[in-house]
Amino acid sequence: MVRLPAGLRALAAGTLTVLMTGPGAAQVSGPMSAMYADDQVRGKTIALGFLTASVPAAGNATAPAQVYITQGDLQRAFDDSRFRPDAAIVPTNTELRFTAAAPATQRVLIDRLQKAPAAMTALQAQGAARRAQATAAGRANGTVLDIATDSFVTTFAGDATEAEPFPRTVCLLATDFADGGAIDRRELFAQDRMRKGIASCLTAVDAAGAHSLVIPLVGAASSGTQTRDPQYEGQRVLMECRLINAIAGITLGIHDFAATRRNLQEIGIVQWDQETLGMFGVSRDTAMSRAAQSAYRTYTNQVKIAVRNGLAGQKTTAGDVSGNCNAILGAR
C-alpha cells in the first residue's frame, strides 16, 4: 500500500488545491479540459489514471491554472480542433534535427508540419540559424541543446489553431540525441534537470500569450530500452518508474513556473493510452484481471504522489513509492 508521508501531505495541502479521478472530474471550458472529458469516455478501462489538479493563482495570474493528466493520444490534441491548444511542449534531439528518427514523439509535430510547407520551411530555417549559433559558440559534435534543460521555441505565423493541425506555439525540449541513445544517460532522468527545461518552456509559451498547453510524458523514453547503463543490466525495462519520474519532472517544472504565470490557464499532460493498456495486459474494451487491477491501482497511486510532490516543489524519491524505482528516481 503506497502512502504519502504526513509531512508531505501537509506541504502538498497548501499547493495542490484539487486532485480528483474518474468521469466528471473536469469542467469543460477549454481544449485540454474538453479532451480530458472525452478521453474519460474512451478510456473507462483505465479510469484510475485520470486526475486533475489546480495550481493557485499567484503573482500576475488572476485565476488558478488547471492541470489535467489524461490517458489518451497526443495526436488527438493536434488533429481535432476541439482539443487543439494554443501551445505544446514536444521532445526534440540535442542536434535540433527535426526529421531525425529520435525522439519518436517529435514525428507527431513534424508529420503535420510537412503538410504545411511554409510552416515547415520556417521551422527548418530557424533550426539552421540556431545550429549556426551553436557552432559559432564552439559547441562540439553538432550539439545545440543540452539534454532536459535546453529548449527551442517557435511560433507559427497565422492562426494555426484553426487552419492547421498543430498548435501555434511549440517549445521543443531536448530529450534525446538525433540517433537515439539518451535513455542510457543518467541526465535524462534527473528531475532537477527536467524541471528546469519544463519551467523554461512554460515561461516561454506563457510569454507568447498561450492560454492552453499540451505535453506528452517527455523524458520518459518509453519507446526505448536501457542497454548500456550498468545499473539496468539484467533488469526488465522499468517502464512504470520512467513514467512516474517523467510526471515528477513535469510537475516540478509547473511548480517552478507557477509564481510568474500570467496567461496559461490549463495544462494537459498526456500519457499514451495504448502504452498504459499494454503495460497492464488489457485492451480498450477488455476488463482488467484482479491482479492487473491491483497493479494498476498501485501505479496510479504512485503517479498521484508524484503529482502532489511535484506541485509542492518536492522531488519524488524511491521512498515515496515503497522503495521501488531507485535506479530511475535516484538519477542525478
Secondary structure, 3 states (H helix, E strand, C coil): CCCCCHHHHHHHHCCCCCEECCCCCCCCCCHHHHHHHHHHHHCHHHHHHCEEEEECCCCCCCCCEEEEEEEECHHHHHHCCCCCCCEEEEEEECCCCCCCCCCCCHHHHHHHHCCCHHHHHHHHHHHHHHHHHHHHCCCCCCCCCCCCCCEEEEECCCCHHHHCCCCCEEEEEEEECCCCCHHHCHHHHCHHHHHHHHHHHHHHHHHCCCCEEEEECCCCCCCCCCCCCHHHCCCCCCHHHHHHHHHHHHHHHHHHHHCCCCCCCEEEEEEEHHHHHHHCCCCCCCCCCHHHHHHHHHHHHHHHHHHHHHHCCCCCCHHHHCCCCHHHHCCC
